[in-house]
Amino acid sequence: MNKEQLKKQVCQAIAERKADIKAIAEAIWAEPELGYKETKTAEKVEAIFKKLGVEYKNKLALTGVKGRLKGGKGSKHSIAVIGELDAIICADHPAASELSGAAHCCGHNAQIANMIAVTMGLIDSGAMNYLAGDVVPFAVPAEEYVEITYRNRLIEQGKIKYIGGKPELIYRGEFDDIDMALQVHLTSVAKERERGFIEISTTSNGFIGKLIQYKGEAAHAAAAPHVGVNALNAAMMGMMGVHAIRETFQEKDYIRFHPIITQGGDLVNVVPSDVRMESYVRAGNVPAMIDANKRINQALKAGAMAVGAKCEIKDLPGYLPLQNNPTINDLLQSNAEQLIGQENVWIAPHMTGSTDTGDLSHIMPVSHPWIGSVRGVLHGKDYSVFDEDMAYIHPAQMMACTIIDLLYDDAAKADQLMADYQPLMTKEQYLAFLADFDK
């Protein structure tokens, strides 16, 4: 069977599984879980792997599940197809968990469904018999960088090392036997557009995570405010200090700072003495992240100085900027155009959001396209899938065809890609970069 025939067979196998794939997405949608807590979602993935006869490891970085399909022509290379297990917090969404406020208005339920769809297509079609490499369907935890205080407590308890799931898995060696990776993310489509699209991703922002605490002195807020030191005022002054330097951030660096106050005081008639914040400092490149973070820290501490409070800042490793591999991008784009037409596929601009796939992209070839299949706002209460084929079927077909491109013909394309590839960091350099935050 030639390569194009094999692609056609795999695409047909995925299409024939549409009901199963949609059911997986909807089952995960119905039970959203936050990062490092995705036990039910992981169990769903394990049950499907068992049914498909896929060997797997589980409880990786607490909840991760990693399968492997062996190439019939050998295991020269291994390609991961990544799906993320976790949801985001969006308590206003109609499908949000009443207990946690979690909802899958980030589309990770569709990611898992696409990961499973690729697995089903390769198995049902018998395509693995023709490939000189392994395929690793990998359900990973905690892509959303949320509940920072909770995860920092997990770190202090020794349960995890890093807040994000992929940095944790890299640290634990679970990507050591993988050469390259694919994954997709859903994105919004304008109301006037009748069908979805595929954007081939280029770059994104990275960020540094932050825990900020202002310490003051409690006192009666009406009878003796002069005796107290208002930590909330210090926090407000700190944020105003950051606003005062925003004009110095260069547009080319895409700097973003968006704090939340997680604790603003204890009682309304007591001067706030303990105020806590969480935030990111985002940028499109690592030097800009480091520079902006240093200057933002100065501004935050100046707020404390202004009222006589203290400011303690804990910087945490966030995510590195995403750098997609051009060779894999080209293959994905070609396959996407054949599936849905050239007019529905284009190159995405720089994305100011972030993903821990950025970390992975620094140590191995990665591609992370955007799948336009959603109405409403990402992470918003009106988020909903409107194009099911684009959300659940075409991304899997595109990734499966790209895997065939790379691993067919004794993995000639994968050989060439890896021969030409120079990582932005070695794994050792990457872990050393993260370790610098602990100093």
Secondary structure as UniProt FT lines:
FT   HELIX           3..16
FT   HELIX           18..30
FT   TURN            35..36
FT   HELIX           39..52
FT   STRAND          55..60
FT   TURN            61..63
FT   STRAND          64..69
FT   TURN            72..73
FT   STRAND          77..84
FT   STRAND          88..89
FT   TURN            91..92
FT   TURN            94..95
FT   TURN            98..100
FT   STRAND          102..103
FT   TURN            105..106
FT   HELIX           108..125
FT   HELIX           127..130
FT   STRAND          133..140
FT   HELIX           148..156
FT   TURN            157..158
FT   HELIX           165..171
FT   TURN            172..177
FT   STRAND          180..182
FT   STRAND          185..188
FT   TURN            191..192
FT   STRAND          197..200
FT   STRAND          203..204
FT   STRAND          206..215
FT   TURN            221..223
FT   TURN            225..227
FT   HELIX           231..245
FT   HELIX           246..248
FT   HELIX           251..253
FT   STRAND          256..257
FT   STRAND          260..263
FT   TURN            268..269
FT   STRAND          274..283
FT   HELIX           286..307
FT   STRAND          310..319
FT   HELIX           326..340
FT   HELIX           342..344
FT   STRAND          345..347
FT   HELIX           357..361
FT   TURN            362..363
FT   STRAND          366..367
FT   STRAND          370..375
FT   TURN            378..379
FT   TURN            381..382
FT   STRAND          384..385
FT   HELIX           389..393
FT   HELIX           394..420
FT   HELIX           427..435
FT   HELIX           436..438
//
